Amino acid sequence: MSELKLGGEYLREGFTEIDNVFLSRYLPEADAVDVKVYLYGLYLALHGGGNASDVALALRLTDERVADAFAYWEETGLVTFTQSSPRSVIFNSVKAPVLPAVRYNAGEYSEFVDELRRVFGGRELAVQDVVRYVELMRRYKIEPNAMLLIATYCISRKSASTAYVLGVAANWAKEGAVTEAEVNAKIGDLERGSAEMRDLFRTLGLKSEPSFEDRNTYLYWTKECSFRPDAVMQAAKICKNKGGMKRLVKFMEELKAAGALTAAEVAAYAKKKDELYALAENVVSNLGARYASMDAVVETYVSPWLNLGFEPDALEELSRFCFRRNIRTPDTMNVYVEKLYKLGIVTRDGMAAYIKKQANLDKLICEIKEIANSEPIISSRDRDFYRTFTETWGFSHEVVKEVALHAAGQPFPMSYVNKILLIFKENGISDPERARAFFESGTPKKKPERDSLIKQEYTESEIAGAFRSLDEIDPDEEDV
């Protein structure tokens, strides 16, 4: 493929950014894809070079489409193809374009030029403008009569310049309209859409008349994107008095991405979107926060939360709980959403059951602390202790109570309970009767055996296995 290089004039002027001349003179008339190819090609040429295949790969285009784009820019004089092998694309200065020396048979196109002059009201056309028409016709194999039809139609709809007519002709040619019959059919489609566009404008709440570009956009929706006319009308109803065609164009792109092509699908999509934004507003309101737009909240938080399986009412309930805990942003609320998801709690009923379970847990801990004559305030450390006692080590609440009776008066009652239960665990004491017997005897049942264990030597393999087992325990894995 063609290599990408800067021309000498471009190098002498030393531009490393896009000149305003390109933005004002060339960009408005060019196809969007052609602009992307030019800018990315220039970027490669400025930063170490590359070739047209690199452009195609980066922009996800075919090599043929990239070559077609560079051919367009060659016509403007902004790039030049070398004749060497392999060929290179030279980027010229936008202030000194190298226009191709186009030669055409004056006799062959004399009738076309006369008719074109008539279309433009009899005024003389600049030679360079005529050259651009001929070049475009040759490039896309547009029939002269087809080009005249395009020019006539454009001028009848607005005060069109040569650049505008050539832009429309290039776009239509890319859509396959290059013969007189094909251009007539295209114009017929546009005219048939005029009445529908007027209805569409009324539905949008607009009093102006649809422009040529508006009709072409409507044709794109119904022909290229396969939207049904009633689907477009349904979308217009949803966008009424909310930004006109600009808002409708954006919404139609959303619908296209979502695959909503019928009126029923459009209505269902809009309803789901409304519900999504309403949920976001409720969550933000419950948190006591304020945002000018819900777009970021929906995209970053609410939509992913729903995708995890959370029910809307569960999210609203959680946002109210967060407010009561002085958690006031979706970002901090997200921490608890992730914890609940890890626990498999995604419904409002599930949250209610979890809260009830935690309340019961706190009651049991309160009982233990009361028996131990400790402060009734429950800390996260107290909860960690109790879960370890009952869930990890398997002691019953009655056994923990038995130990708590003897923790009264100790400096740190819960630490004392932890210490004694460790002794119970090592000595196989697991029921209240043996616990009472332990305290009555005043000595651990297996102390000599424990001393002998301390003296025992272990192999490296045994120690490594023990630590691997410890590594499997996640100390941070806890309930909210």
Buried (B, 14 or more C-beta within 10 A) or exposed (E): BBBBBBBEBBEEBEBEEBBEEBEEBBBEBBBEBBBBBBBBBBBBBBEEEBBBEBBBEBBEBEBEBBBBBBBBBBBBBBBBBEEEEEBBBBBBBBEEBBBBEEEBEEEEBEEBBEBBBEBBEEEEBEEEBBBBBBBBBEBBEBBBBBBBBBBBBBBEBEEBBBBBBBBBBBBBBBBEBBBBEBBBEBBEBBEEBBEBBBBBBEBBEBEEEBEBEBBBBBBBBBEEBEBBBEBBBBBBBBBBEEEBBEBBBEBBEBBBEBEBBEBEBBBEBBEEBEEBBEBBBBBBEBBEBEEEEBEEBBEEBBEEBBEEEBBBBBBBBBBEBBBEEEBBBBEEBBEBBEBBBEBEBBBBEBBEEBBEEEEEBBEBBBBBBEBBEBEEEBEEEBBBBBBBBBEEBEBBBEBBBBBBBBBEEBEEBBEBBBEBBEBBBBBEBBBBEBBBEBEEEEEBBBEEEEEEEEEEEEEEEEEEEEEEEEEEEEEEEEBB
